[in-house]
Amino acid sequence: MLVERADFADLGALAAHRQRLWERQREYVSARSALHRRAWGGAVPPVSLAGLGELPFTDKEMVRASQAALPPFGDYLAAEPSGVARIHRTSGTTGTAMNLALSAADAHETAVVGARAQAAGGLGPGHIVVHCLNYRLWMGGFSDHTTLEATGAAVVPFGVGETQLLVRTIQELGITAISCTPSYPAVLEGVIAAHFPGLKPRDLGLKLGLFGGEAGLDDPAFRARLEATWGFKVRNANYGVSDVFCNFAGQSEVDDDLHYMALDILHPELVEPASGAVLPWREGEQGELVLTHVRRDCQPLVRFRTGDIIRLTGTGRARCGRTAPRFRVIGRSDDMVVVRGINAFPAQVAATLMRRGELGAEYRIVLPGPPPYDVLPVEVELAAGQEGSAGLAEAVAGDIKRDIGITARVVLLPFGTLPRTEGKTRRVIREDRR
């Protein structure tokens, strides 16, 4: 079902391939997914992918309710239970964790497509990569491990915790690449400073940092700081939506935008977040990403609203030679904060904060109850060794006003104040939901 080197394939040929798969998938989903039959209200799914906009959406709340009513996999499990080869669980950072079922074919396709993203970032034969995401049920652990292996690299399955042991393992095995969240290097830096006198992060000899699971890598200042501290190339190599597909986009060695690597088996749409109206799939367009499996055995989804707001930045052949469309993630609809009618996303705030060398990489937005909001409350750490000059908080608030157009109340915190995580870091804290 996969197209070999689909990220380099002709877009017209890929569209025809998706259409052929959809003609079979629509029948499969109609017959075997009660969730979709309910969502569609008796409507017949269109034969042509071009007509998908006629169907209602599915979303996170629908699949969550489905699993609550019919555990463990919900009534959108289309395969027979005996066809389930692997079970994962989402991280649950935005609500109840979801159980994810994969057939052997689903798992194989997940590995191949994810490997396209990791290979685009520079990983391949000759590399030894240590994988530092949680292996305990989370899709990002073992499934991402298989994507790393599919590039031809040797993979060290380390997981999370035991950070001192990780430092020693990198040294002993001559590891050349690391796969983790963007916030994890800060944890490592603290451990190195505390327990390895005289050792600097760049002394470990890592050549490549492959990151995913959190925002922030689109900010040039943050990337430059990571590269200067560690001496490795930084790649956003692991963008995915766990309910749909573990990893289907990543940066190449020459392009900073994400490349959509799954056009052979995952059909994308853009919609206007508020109205749901379909937007043109064209360069420069911005909207919410909606995804449809055109081939999936266990838990197929049709017109699933991801909640991710993206901007398409390229639809022609990229400098790296790939035809895969390029995009940037602007933010999440559920992380969007509206301040006096202006939309703000954590990634925008991070981009402003990282321009100041006095500030560290850790920040959060703490919302003191339900909207509306007149100001954006931002807590940000100072960089290591910085005490913060008089008027710095006001200057940072001025930067946010200039860049985003909203009024912020900035609180500066000593380095190391905010909690570090080895998984996904929550940047927006809604106190009424704690």
Buried (B, 14 or more C-beta within 10 A) or exposed (E): BBBEEBBBBEBEBBBEBBBEBBEEBBEBBBEBBBBBBBBBEEEEBBEEBEEBBBBBBBBBEBBBEBBEEBEEBBBBBBBEEEBBBBEBBBBEEBEEBBBBBBBEBBBBBBBBBBBBBBBBBBBBEEBBBBBBBBBEBBBBBBBBBBBBBBBEBBBBBBBBEEBEEBBEBBBEEEBBBBBBBBBBBBBBBBEBEEEBEEEEBEEBEBBBBBBBBBBBBBBEBBBEBBBEBBBBBBBBBBBBBBBBBBBBBBBBEEBBBBBBBBBBBBBBBBBEBEEBEBBEEEBEBBBBBBBBBBBBBBBBBBBBBBBBBBBBBBBEEBEBEBBBBBBBBBBBBEBBBEBEEEBBBBBBBBBBBBBBEBBBBBBBBBBEEEEEBEEBBBBBBBBEEBEBEEEBBEEBBBBBBEBBEBBBBBEBBEBBEBEBBBBBBBBBBBEEEE
